Amino acid sequence: MDVNGAAIYGTSPAPEVELPDNKDFVGYATKKGPHLFLHVVAWPEAQAVRTVKIRRPHLVKAALLDARLTGFGCKSSETDGVTT
């Protein structure tokens, strides 16, 4: 909870986040203020690419809360206020 507490306590669901419909990628999204949190419960296999759509313009940064985890990459593009 030391690492992920900010993404859980005092948050609400984030319906502006659309997760891929893949059985190997399971998660949900929460938000608090300007921050969005993606909770990944089941990670896809190594090198698998999954796209998360966020209906919020000007997404600034994506990072893992737990710096000990590796293998996360993020590329984004914005079209009509939807960041993918």
KOLZADREN-663504 format. One record per residue: residue in one letter; x, y negated, z of N, C-alpha, C in turn. Coordinates in Angstrom, 2 decimals. Example, Ala and Ser with C-alpha at 12.3 -4.5 7.8 and 13.67 -1.06 7.14 Angstrom:
2
[atom "A"; [13.19; 5.69; 7.80]; [12.30; 4.50; 7.80]; [13.20; 3.30; 7.80]],
[atom "S"; [12.85; 2.25; 7.08]; [13.67; 1.06; 7.14]; [12.90; -0.03; 7.87]],
END
This chain:
84
[atom "M"; [0.81; 1.19; 0.00]; [0.00; 0.00; 0.00]; [0.87; -1.27; 0.00]],
[atom "D"; [2.11; -1.15; 0.43]; [2.98; -2.32; 0.40]; [3.17; -2.83; -1.03]],
[atom "V"; [3.26; -1.92; -1.97]; [3.51; -2.30; -3.37]; [2.22; -2.67; -4.08]],
[atom "N"; [1.17; -1.89; -3.89]; [-0.05; -2.05; -4.68]; [-1.20; -2.75; -3.97]],
[atom "G"; [-1.03; -3.12; -2.74]; [-2.12; -3.73; -1.97]; [-2.70; -4.96; -2.64]],
[atom "A"; [-1.88; -5.79; -3.27]; [-2.36; -7.01; -3.93]; [-3.31; -6.69; -5.08]],
[atom "A"; [-3.15; -5.52; -5.69]; [-3.99; -5.13; -6.81]; [-5.28; -4.45; -6.38]],
[atom "I"; [-5.42; -4.21; -5.06]; [-6.58; -3.49; -4.56]; [-7.44; -4.37; -3.66]],
[atom "Y"; [-6.87; -4.93; -2.62]; [-7.64; -5.68; -1.63]; [-8.07; -7.04; -2.17]],
[atom "G"; [-9.36; -7.35; -2.02]; [-9.88; -8.63; -2.44]; [-10.05; -8.79; -3.94]],
[atom "T"; [-10.02; -7.69; -4.67]; [-10.17; -7.75; -6.12]; [-11.60; -7.38; -6.52]],
[atom "S"; [-11.90; -7.59; -7.77]; [-13.18; -7.17; -8.34]; [-12.90; -6.49; -9.67]],
[atom "P"; [-13.89; -5.76; -10.21]; [-13.68; -5.11; -11.51]; [-13.35; -6.15; -12.59]],
[atom "A"; [-12.59; -5.74; -13.58]; [-12.20; -6.62; -14.68]; [-12.80; -6.11; -15.99]],
[atom "P"; [-14.06; -6.48; -16.27]; [-14.70; -5.97; -17.49]; [-14.08; -6.49; -18.78]],
[atom "E"; [-13.23; -7.53; -18.69]; [-12.58; -8.04; -19.89]; [-11.43; -7.15; -20.36]],
[atom "V"; [-11.15; -6.09; -19.62]; [-10.10; -5.15; -19.99]; [-10.74; -3.89; -20.57]],
[atom "E"; [-10.35; -3.53; -21.79]; [-10.85; -2.32; -22.45]; [-9.72; -1.31; -22.56]],
[atom "L"; [-9.90; -0.18; -21.90]; [-8.87; 0.86; -21.89]; [-9.09; 1.84; -23.04]],
[atom "P"; [-8.02; 2.47; -23.51]; [-8.18; 3.45; -24.58]; [-8.99; 4.65; -24.10]],
[atom "D"; [-9.69; 5.27; -25.03]; [-10.51; 6.44; -24.71]; [-9.72; 7.70; -25.02]],
[atom "N"; [-8.70; 7.95; -24.21]; [-7.85; 9.13; -24.37]; [-7.85; 9.90; -23.06]],
[atom "K"; [-7.92; 11.21; -23.13]; [-7.93; 12.02; -21.92]; [-6.60; 11.98; -21.18]],
[atom "D"; [-5.52; 11.66; -21.89]; [-4.21; 11.63; -21.24]; [-3.87; 10.26; -20.66]],
[atom "F"; [-4.78; 9.30; -20.78]; [-4.57; 7.96; -20.22]; [-5.83; 7.59; -19.46]],
[atom "V"; [-5.75; 7.64; -18.14]; [-6.91; 7.37; -17.30]; [-6.57; 6.21; -16.39]],
[atom "G"; [-7.45; 5.25; -16.32]; [-7.20; 4.12; -15.44]; [-8.39; 3.21; -15.32]],
[atom "Y"; [-8.20; 2.14; -14.60]; [-9.23; 1.11; -14.45]; [-8.53; -0.21; -14.20]],
[atom "A"; [-9.28; -1.30; -14.30]; [-8.69; -2.64; -14.15]; [-9.42; -3.43; -13.08]],
[atom "T"; [-8.65; -4.22; -12.34]; [-9.21; -5.13; -11.35]; [-8.65; -6.52; -11.61]],
[atom "K"; [-9.24; -7.51; -10.95]; [-8.74; -8.88; -11.09]; [-8.90; -9.63; -9.78]],
[atom "K"; [-8.03; -10.60; -9.61]; [-8.08; -11.51; -8.47]; [-7.50; -12.83; -8.95]],
[atom "G"; [-8.31; -13.88; -8.96]; [-7.86; -15.17; -9.48]; [-7.43; -15.02; -10.92]],
[atom "P"; [-6.29; -15.56; -11.30]; [-5.85; -15.47; -12.69]; [-5.17; -14.14; -13.03]],
[atom "H"; [-5.04; -13.25; -12.05]; [-4.28; -12.01; -12.25]; [-5.18; -10.83; -12.60]],
[atom "L"; [-4.72; -10.04; -13.55]; [-5.36; -8.76; -13.91]; [-4.44; -7.64; -13.47]],
[atom "F"; [-5.02; -6.56; -12.99]; [-4.25; -5.40; -12.57]; [-4.78; -4.17; -13.28]],
[atom "L"; [-3.90; -3.43; -13.91]; [-4.26; -2.18; -14.58]; [-3.77; -1.03; -13.71]],
[atom "H"; [-4.68; -0.21; -13.24]; [-4.35; 0.93; -12.40]; [-4.36; 2.17; -13.28]],
[atom "V"; [-3.21; 2.74; -13.53]; [-3.11; 3.93; -14.38]; [-3.02; 5.15; -13.49]],
[atom "V"; [-4.04; 6.00; -13.58]; [-4.13; 7.19; -12.74]; [-3.47; 8.38; -13.42]],
[atom "A"; [-3.58; 8.45; -14.75]; [-2.93; 9.51; -15.52]; [-2.18; 8.86; -16.68]],
[atom "W"; [-0.86; 9.00; -16.66]; [0.00; 8.43; -17.70]; [0.04; 9.35; -18.91]],
[atom "P"; [0.11; 8.78; -20.12]; [0.29; 9.61; -21.32]; [1.70; 10.20; -21.34]],
[atom "E"; [1.90; 11.15; -22.23]; [3.22; 11.75; -22.37]; [4.23; 10.70; -22.81]],
[atom "A"; [5.49; 11.01; -22.59]; [6.57; 10.10; -22.98]; [6.45; 9.75; -24.46]],
[atom "Q"; [6.73; 8.52; -24.79]; [6.71; 7.99; -26.15]; [5.31; 7.84; -26.73]],
[atom "A"; [4.27; 8.21; -26.00]; [2.91; 8.02; -26.50]; [2.55; 6.55; -26.38]],
[atom "V"; [1.90; 6.02; -27.40]; [1.52; 4.61; -27.40]; [0.02; 4.52; -27.14]],
[atom "R"; [-0.36; 3.71; -26.18]; [-1.76; 3.47; -25.87]; [-2.00; 1.97; -25.89]],
[atom "T"; [-3.12; 1.56; -26.44]; [-3.42; 0.13; -26.57]; [-4.51; -0.26; -25.58]],
[atom "V"; [-4.25; -1.29; -24.81]; [-5.22; -1.86; -23.88]; [-5.62; -3.22; -24.44]],
[atom "K"; [-6.92; -3.47; -24.58]; [-7.40; -4.75; -25.09]; [-7.86; -5.60; -23.91]],
[atom "I"; [-7.47; -6.85; -23.92]; [-7.82; -7.78; -22.85]; [-8.47; -8.99; -23.48]],
[atom "R"; [-9.74; -9.21; -23.15]; [-10.46; -10.36; -23.69]; [-10.18; -11.59; -22.83]],
[atom "R"; [-8.98; -12.07; -22.92]; [-8.55; -13.26; -22.20]; [-7.42; -13.89; -23.00]],
[atom "P"; [-7.59; -15.13; -23.43]; [-6.54; -15.76; -24.22]; [-5.31; -16.11; -23.38]],
[atom "H"; [-4.20; -16.20; -24.06]; [-2.95; -16.68; -23.47]; [-2.42; -15.81; -22.34]],
[atom "L"; [-2.42; -14.51; -22.54]; [-1.82; -13.61; -21.56]; [-0.33; -13.91; -21.50]],
[atom "V"; [0.19; -14.10; -20.31]; [1.57; -14.58; -20.16]; [2.55; -13.45; -19.91]],
[atom "K"; [2.21; -12.48; -19.06]; [3.20; -11.51; -18.62]; [2.55; -10.18; -18.25]],
[atom "A"; [3.27; -9.10; -18.47]; [2.85; -7.77; -18.02]; [4.05; -7.12; -17.34]],
[atom "A"; [3.83; -6.56; -16.16]; [4.93; -5.95; -15.40]; [4.37; -4.89; -14.47]],
[atom "L"; [5.24; -3.97; -14.08]; [4.87; -2.96; -13.09]; [5.04; -3.56; -11.70]],
[atom "L"; [4.09; -3.28; -10.80]; [4.23; -3.75; -9.43]; [5.36; -3.03; -8.70]],
[atom "D"; [5.55; -1.76; -9.03]; [6.61; -0.97; -8.40]; [7.82; -0.95; -9.33]],
[atom "A"; [8.84; -1.69; -8.99]; [10.03; -1.82; -9.84]; [10.81; -0.51; -9.97]],
[atom "R"; [10.51; 0.47; -9.13]; [11.21; 1.76; -9.22]; [10.73; 2.59; -10.41]],
[atom "L"; [9.56; 2.28; -10.95]; [9.04; 3.01; -12.10]; [9.71; 2.50; -13.37]],
[atom "T"; [9.93; 3.40; -14.30]; [10.58; 3.02; -15.56]; [9.77; 3.55; -16.73]],
[atom "G"; [10.16; 3.17; -17.92]; [9.53; 3.71; -19.12]; [8.33; 2.91; -19.59]],
[atom "F"; [8.09; 1.76; -19.00]; [6.96; 0.93; -19.38]; [7.42; -0.10; -20.40]],
[atom "G"; [6.69; -0.21; -21.48]; [6.98; -1.23; -22.47]; [5.71; -1.96; -22.81]],
[atom "C"; [5.85; -3.19; -23.22]; [4.67; -3.98; -23.53]; [4.97; -4.90; -24.70]],
[atom "K"; [4.12; -4.83; -25.68]; [4.14; -5.77; -26.79]; [2.72; -6.30; -26.90]],
[atom "S"; [2.56; -7.56; -27.21]; [1.22; -8.09; -27.30]; [1.04; -8.98; -28.51]],
[atom "S"; [-0.22; -9.08; -28.91]; [-0.59; -10.01; -29.96]; [-1.97; -10.54; -29.59]],
[atom "E"; [-2.28; -11.73; -30.05]; [-3.57; -12.33; -29.74]; [-4.29; -12.70; -31.02]],
[atom "T"; [-5.56; -12.28; -31.09]; [-6.42; -12.61; -32.21]; [-7.78; -13.00; -31.67]],
[atom "D"; [-8.22; -14.19; -31.95]; [-9.54; -14.67; -31.52]; [-9.77; -14.50; -30.02]],
[atom "G"; [-8.76; -14.77; -29.20]; [-8.91; -14.71; -27.75]; [-8.82; -13.32; -27.16]],
[atom "V"; [-8.50; -12.31; -27.98]; [-8.34; -10.94; -27.48]; [-6.86; -10.58; -27.57]],
[atom "T"; [-6.27; -10.24; -26.44]; [-4.88; -9.83; -26.40]; [-4.83; -8.32; -26.45]],
[atom "T"; [-3.99; -7.78; -27.33]; [-3.80; -6.32; -27.39]; [-2.34; -6.01; -27.24]],
END
